[in-house]
């Protein structure tokens, strides 16, 4: 029999202790950066399902994590190494909450609720018995990863879950207080400070007699002295107090020490230097440029794109594009259900990424779209696409050796080389921000500096002076030295219309031929231009329509959301007369994604009866152009 763990390092004594705990144990594991927690959790899941007399079934185990990256990593490890745990389903908190609500209250259109609203509704559903009334029933064991980032509504939901099954359910929760960087999701500064380590304290208070606390201390990730630069400060950050004054003083000290250590490492200097660009372009292994915020990430990505350096701009955790192969599979069948053998055949024909585990794809889809007698219910797959609850582990990012990301979006990832954008001092931050949390800044810098396996460098911060944030739109825009100047806008998810197939609404082209073109000619990183189709706004609060153009071919139109946001961004005041840009340049293809729109429109266009098709997803900064020149300010 082949040992699935033959290519994995043996468990340390600390890891083995976690794995060996009984199914009904209440276990809190603090795990430092790179301590092999994912490998330990895989072995823990296998052990829970392998014990002869106390073995659990897959449906009795609930696995939750904060990010889709962590879910994908866990599912990949399970697929490669686990023996028994391959049918265990791992989900993000958001995805699990959505699935719970759609199961408990199927008549409600949950897609119209925000992420936060769904989390609050899920907490209420838990207290009313929705979990045990569902198809899977009450869990016997709950595994929760990244618990240091459980704050606010998500923390309340998880506490409600554990409270509900306090007498009948074991759990294994894993986290690292040193890497708690999502406190910003709590808007009130005092409430945010109180959230630090709150969940850890709640567990200790809720299970005073039987909580088992374990620790994973060994770092497996860092393979060089440079990659280990920040590790010795992890224990200090783990014990950082939650009281505001103490945390501020100690956080400022640790941030200063981390910054000093980073400055002692080699610098790439200015991003636009030939040496830096060549180094980023030619590095053969995985590399990340990590930024303090998305403003820096957008500017760096724009510079790299202009200089022909291939890269991927890491998208938000709440952006959930459905991969292109889903449209390919559904277009190739008119059936309402699909068996496993036929599914394999269609996936192979549908541009599935190289090396994809089709067996795992089948299992993940069966978890959300189970049909009768070993079938997939294609109607339920379409609904999962339309309503945004497609399996987290199948929403794969396009492979890229170079990634540009904020520290928050890189959480849980690791790279061979990491280049950290030079962080500002606390004094510099206070000059530009009304509220600064030194402890949060220290933890974020620690996370950035603990992502590399081998190389850790720094790079000069880019000039972001003209990039401004529009809070109402939750978008960055390019301004100017005068307050009314508008020069460009950030791309966001769902900026491309998916209600009708491209070629049938806004411009005319053969929809079938256009879908084939999108599938075979449009690639991640390709340039896209938005071109105004006519001068008439679509509504009083919207811009005119814009076509999405790839290599001078119209391939889609912008969405209603983009037209509204463009109008709001350019409408500086009620009396302001907007001059609509002729074109918007600088956007790139983030990925080709499957969207769900009108089944009737899809059928009329010759794309089958399932109502799904491909559109490009926009990424980056778009700059306005009019009459061949950059539009600076809609001048008065």
C-alpha positions, 0 to 999 in steps of 0.5 A, spaced: 500 500 500 502 506 498 504 511 504 500 518 502 505 521 507 511 518 504 513 525 501 511 529 507 516 530 513 514 526 519 510 529 524 514 533 530 512 531 537 507 537 538 504 535 531 503 528 533 499 530 540 494 535 536 493 529 531 492 524 537 487 528 541 480 524 541 474 526 537 470 529 542 476 533 545 476 541 545 483 543 542 486 550 541 492 550 537 496 556 537 501 555 531 506 560 529 508 562 522 510 556 517 509 551 523 506 546 518 499 547 521 495 545 514 499 538 514 497 537 521 490 539 520 490 534 514 493 528 519 488 530 524 482 529 519 485 523 517 485 520 524 478 522 526 476 518 520 480 512 521 479 510 528 476 503 528 471 504 534 470 512 534 471 513 527 467 519 524 464 520 517 465 526 513 458 529 514 460 529 521 466 533 520 465 541 519 471 545 516 471 552 516 477 557 514 477 565 514 480 565 506 479 561 500 487 561 499 487 557 506 481 552 503 484 551 497 491 549 500 487 545 505 483 541 500 490 540 495 493 537 501 487 533 503 487 531 495 494 529 495 496 526 502 489 524 506 487 517 505 480 517 509 479 525 509 478 526 501 470 527 502 471 532 508 468 539 505 472 545 507 469 552 506 470 559 508 465 562 513 462 566 508 461 560 503 458 556 509 453 561 512 451 562 505 450 554 504 446 554 511 441 560 509 440 557 502 438 550 505 434 553 511 430 558 507 430 556 500 425 561 498 429 567 500 434 570 495 440 571 499 444 573 493 441 580 494 444 581 501 451 583 503 456 578 506 456 581 513 448 581 513 448 574 511 453 572 516 448 575 521 442 572 518 446 565 519 448 566 526 440 567 527 439 561 523 444 557 528 440 559 534 434 556 531 436 549 529 438 550 522 444 546 522 441 540 525 435 540 521 440 541 514 442 535 510 448 534 514 445 534 521 449 536 527 457 536 526 460 531 531 467 535 530 468 542 528 475 544 525 476 552 524 483 555 521 485 562 522 481 563 528 485 569 530 482 573 524 475 572 527 472 578 529 465 582 529 460 578 526 464 572 524 466 571 531 459 572 533 457 566 528 462 561 530 461 562 538 453 561 536 455 555 533 460 552 538 455 554 543 449 550 540 453 544 540 457 545 546 455 538 549 455 534 543 461 536 539 469 536 539 473 542 536 480 543 533 481 550 532 488 553 530 490 560 530 496 565 531 495 571 535 501 574 532 498 574 525 491 577 527 491 583 521 483 583 520 481 587 526 480 593 521 473 590 519 471 593 525 470 600 524 470 603 531 477 603 534 475 602 541 471 595 539 477 593 534 482 594 540 477 589 544 477 584 539 484 583 539 485 575 542 477 576 544 476 569 541 482 566 544 479 569 551 472 566 549 474 559 548 478 559 555 472 562 559 467 558 555 471 551 556 475 552 563 475 545 565 476 541 558 480 546 553 486 543 551 491 548 549 497 546 544 502 549 541 506 548 534 513 552 535 517 549 529 518 553 523 518 549 516 518 555 511 524 559 512 530 556 509 535 562 510 537 567 515 533 572 511 527 569 511 527 568 518 528 575 520 522 576 523 520 570 526 523 571 533 518 577 534 512 572 533 512 570 541 512 578 543 506 579 538 502 573 540 502 576 547 501 583 545 495 586 550 489 588 548 488 594 552 489 600 547 495 604 551 499 598 552 498 595 545 500 601 542 506 602 546 508 595 545 506 595 538 510 601 536 516 598 539 515 592 535 514 595 529 520 599 529 524 593 530 521 589 525 522 595 520 529 596 522 530 589 521 527 589 514 532 595 512 538 591 514 536 587 508 538 588 501 534 593 497 531 593 490 531 600 490 526 604 485 521 599 482 522 603 475 530 601 475 532 596 469 535 592 475 529 591 479 524 590 473 529 585 470 530 581 477 522 581 477 521 579 470 527 573 470 526 570 477 524 563 475 520 561 482 514 564 486 515 571 488 511 576 491 511 584 492 507 585 498 504 592 499 501 595 505 495 597 502 491 596 495 493 603 493 500 601 492 499 594 489 495 598 484 500 603 482 506 597 482 502 593 478 500 599 473 508 600 472 510 592 471 504 592 466 507 598 462 514 595 462 512 588 460 513 584 466 508 579 467 504 578 474 498 577 477 494 582 481 491 579 487 484 580 488 480 581 494 478 575 498 470 577 497 471 576 489 469 569 487 470 568 479 467 562 477 472 558 472 471 558 465 471 551 464 464 551 468 461 555 462 465 550 457 462 544 461 455 546 461 455 549 454 457 542 451 450 538 454 443 540 454 442 535 459 439 537 466 444 532 470 451 529 469 454 523 471 461 522 473 464 519 467 461 524 462 463 530 467 470 527 466 469 527 458 466 534 458 472 537 463 477 535 458 474 539 452 473 545 456 480 548 457 481 546 464 488 548 467 493 543 467 494 539 472 487 540 475 484 534 479 478 532 476 476 527 481 476 533 486 473 537 482 467 532 481 467 531 489 466 539 490 461 540 485 457 534 488 457 537 495 453 543 492 449 540 486 448 533 488 443 529 483 440 523 484 444 516 483 451 519 482 449 525 478 450 532 478 444 537 478 446 542 473 440 547 475 443 547 482 450 548 479 447 554 475 444 557 481 451 556 485 454 561 479 448 566 479 448 567 487 455 566 488 456 560 492 460 556 488 465 552 491 471 556 494 476 551 493 474 551 485 475 558 484 482 558 482 487 564 481 491 564 474 498 561 476 503 566 476 510 566 478 510 574 480 504 576 484 503 583 487 498 583 493 497 587 499 499 583 505 492 582 507 490 578 501 497 574 501 495 572 508 496 564 508 500 564 502 508 563 501 513 564 496 520 563 494 522 570 494 518 576 497 519 583 496 516 588 501 514 595 500 518 599 505 513 601 510 512 608 513 514 610 520 509 611 525 510 618 525 509 618 517 503 614 518 500 619 523 501 625 518 496 622 513 491 618 518 487 620 523 487 613 527 493 609 527 493 602 530 501 601 532 499 593 534 496 592 527 501 595 523 506 591 527 502 584 526 501 586 518 509 587 517 510 581 521 506 577 516 509 580 510 516 578 513 514 571 514 511 569 507 518 567 504 521 561 504 528 563 501 529 571 499 527 577 503 528 584 500 525 591 500 523 596 495 522 603 495 515 605 496 511 608 489 508 615 489 501 614 490 499 621 491 494 622 486 490 615 488 484 617 492 479 613 495 472 613 494 468 611 500 461 610 497 464 606 491 469 602 495 474 604 489 480 607 488 480 613 483 486 617 480 485 624 481 490 630 480 492 636 484 486 640 484 480 636 488 475 636 482 480 632 477 478 625 475 483 621 471 482 614 472 478 609 476 480 602 479 477 596 476 472 591 481 469 585 480 462 585 476 464 591 472 463 587 465 455 585 464 453 578 465 446 579 464 446 577 456 451 574 452 456 578 449 454 580 442 447 580 443 446 587 448 450 593 446 453 591 440 452 585 435 456 579 433 456 572 433 455 570 440 457 563 439 464 565 435 465 570 440 465 565 446 470 561 442 474 567 441 474 569 449 476 561 450 481 561 446 484 568 444 483 572 451 488 571 456 490 573 463 494 579 463 492 582 456 490 589 455 483 591 455 480 598 453 473 601 454 470 604 448 464 609 449 458 606 444 454 613 444 453 619 448 447 618 451 447 616 459 443 609 460 439 613 466 440 619 470 445 616 475 449 612 470 454 613 464 453 612 457 455 604 455 462 602 454 464 596 450 470 592 452 475 591 447 480 586 446 485 587 440 480 592 437 475 587 437 469 588 442 468 582 446 463 585 452 460 591 455 460 594 462 455 592 467 450 597 470 454 597 476 460 600 473 456 605 469 453 607 476 460 608 479 463 611 473 457 617 474 458 617 481 466 618 481 465 623 475 459 627 478 463 632 483 457 636 485 450 637 483 452 642 478 458 639 475 457 637 467 460 631 466 465 630 460 465 622 459 471 619 457 472 617 449 476 611 452 479 608 458 486 605 457 490 600 462 485 595 464 487 588 464 484 581 464 484 578 471 481 572 468 476 569 464 470 567 468 463 564 468 457 568 469 450 566 469 445 570 466 438 570 462 437 562 460 432 565 454 438 570 452 443 564 452 438 559 448 436 565 443 444 566 442 445 558 441 449 557 447 445 552 450 439 552 455 443 553 462 444 561 461 451 561 462 457 564 458 464 567 459 466 574 460 473 577 461 474 580 468 477 587 469 483 588 473 488 594 475 487 602 474 484 605 468 486 612 465 481 616 462 482 618 454 478 623 450 480 626 443 487 622 443 489 625 450 488 624 457 482 627 460 485 631 466 479 634 470 472 635 466 474 642 466 469 647 468 
